[in-house]
Amino acid sequence: MNNTFNMNRFGLLLRRQWLDFGKIYLISLAVVLGIIVGFYGYNIPSPLKNNNFDYDGNLDMRFRYPLLLMLGFIFISIVASSYFNILGQKSRAILELMTPASVLEKFLVGVFYTGIISLFSYLLIFYIADLGFSKYLNSELAMFGNSSPKGGSIKEVETISFQIFHDENYRSYCSYFFAIPFLITSIFLLGSIYFNRFHFIKTALSVMVFTGMASYVVFKVSEQLTKNMTSINHTLESNEKENVLLILLAVTSLLTLIFWLITYVRLKEKEV
């Protein structure tokens, strides 16, 4: 039997981890769904409100985008930061480390639950809630009158997923930010195994400190490089924007792989 990776052993480890991790995870999803429903219920357009339309004359559903991003960041980071936290408890860490599975298998299961399951289950929950409220609004359009403030009939509300995947502007940009959720989960997964206590808080503070330091260094270097130069307004061309976004995608993907590699090495050190 292969001591590094075995598919049958990997499947058994997935099942075992779900028995330990699944109940808490499902409860977390239920809480997230409750937050989404409550937020929609409070912010959704209503005949009882005065300002129901955006600047285009459509029903104002712009609150969905910050909710999707902010709640998603909180959810996937908390899930990732709690995955290996058992290794910080000596009594339980010994039993966990003695699990008959290789370091690679344990690492891959961690990536699977924190980087794939958590992200796509959150998106599914958000999509279901958004679809339900969108269908409700579309069935009750008559409540808002016969026409929008910009003239013409009121347009039906499109789900956020339809706008992202069917609108060319959204679709073209979203593909370049594909690696960012995985970067977030990789950072907090590393924090869950690196810190023994208060994993989420310590990881978040570390990210803030390193981000601040990096921003300061970049600012100072840019300031020195552009010293005594004349400022000229310049609008990026489409190919220049694409190059910048490609660099962003490459950097976030590379950082994700680096953090996953460090997590694997750290887990291997724990085994030793």
C-alpha positions, 0 to 999 in steps of 0.5 A, spaced: 500 500 500 502 506 498 504 510 504 503 517 501 497 517 498 491 511 497 484 513 494 481 508 499 484 511 505 483 518 503 475 517 502 475 514 509 479 520 512 474 524 508 468 521 512 471 521 518 473 528 518 465 530 516 463 526 522 467 531 526 467 537 522 460 536 519 455 538 524 458 544 526 459 546 519 452 545 517 450 549 523 454 555 521 451 554 514 444 555 517 447 561 521 449 564 514 442 563 511 439 566 517 443 572 516 442 572 509 435 572 509 435 577 515 439 582 511 435 581 505 428 582 509 431 588 511 434 591 505 429 589 499 425 594 496 418 595 499 412 599 497 412 602 504 419 605 503 421 611 499 427 610 495 426 603 492 430 605 485 437 605 483 440 610 479 438 606 473 431 606 475 431 599 477 429 596 483 435 597 488 438 590 489 445 593 490 446 591 497 447 584 495 454 585 492 457 587 499 453 582 503 456 577 498 463 579 499 463 581 506 459 575 509 463 570 504 470 573 507 468 572 514 465 565 513 470 562 509 476 565 513 472 562 520 471 555 517 479 555 515 481 558 521 478 552 525 480 546 521 486 544 524 485 548 531 485 541 534 492 541 534 493 546 539 490 542 544 495 537 547 490 532 549 486 531 542 492 533 538 495 526 540 489 522 537 489 526 531 496 525 529 495 518 530 490 517 525 492 512 520 493 517 514 499 520 511 500 527 512 499 529 504 492 525 505 490 530 511 493 536 508 488 534 502 482 533 506 483 540 509 484 543 503 478 540 500 473 542 506 476 549 507 478 551 500 472 547 496 466 545 500 466 551 504 466 556 498 461 552 494 456 551 499 456 558 501 455 560 494 450 555 493 446 558 500 447 565 497 444 563 490 438 559 493 436 565 498 437 570 492 433 566 487 427 566 492 427 573 493 428 575 486 422 571 484 418 574 490 420 581 487 418 579 480 411 576 482 410 583 486 412 588 481 405 591 481 406 593 488 411 599 485 407 602 480 406 601 473 413 605 471 420 606 473 422 613 475 427 613 469 421 611 464 418 605 461 416 599 465 420 596 471 425 591 469 424 584 473 430 583 478 435 578 475 439 574 480 446 576 482 449 569 479 445 571 472 448 578 472 455 575 474 455 570 469 451 573 463 454 580 463 460 581 459 463 586 464 462 582 470 464 575 467 471 578 464 473 581 471 471 576 475 475 571 472 481 574 474 479 574 481 478 567 481 484 565 486 482 570 491 477 566 495 482 560 495 488 565 497 484 567 503 482 560 505 490 558 505 492 564 509 487 562 515 488 554 514 495 556 515 493 560 521 489 554 524 495 550 524 501 555 526 497 558 532 495 554 538 490 559 541 485 564 538 487 562 531 482 567 527 484 573 531 491 572 531 491 570 523 487 576 522 492 581 526 498 578 522 494 579 515 493 586 517 500 587 520 503 584 513 498 588 509 500 594 512 507 593 512 507 591 504 503 597 503 508 602 506 514 599 503 510 599 496 508 606 497 515 609 499 519 605 493 514 608 488 515 615 492 522 614 491 522 612 484 517 617 481 521 623 485 522 629 481 518 627 476 512 630 473 505 627 474 501 626 467 494 623 467 494 617 463 488 612 462 489 605 462 488 602 455 484 595 455 490 591 454 494 595 459 488 593 464 488 586 462 495 585 463 494 588 470 489 583 472 493 577 469 499 579 474 493 580 479 491 573 478 498 570 477 500 573 484 494 571 488 495 564 485 502 563 486 501 566 494 495 561 495 500 555 492 506 558 497 501 558 503 498 551 502 506 548 501 507 552 508 501 549 511 503 542 508 510 543 511 508 545 518 503 539 518 509 535 517 513 538 523 507 537 527 507 529 525 514 529 527 
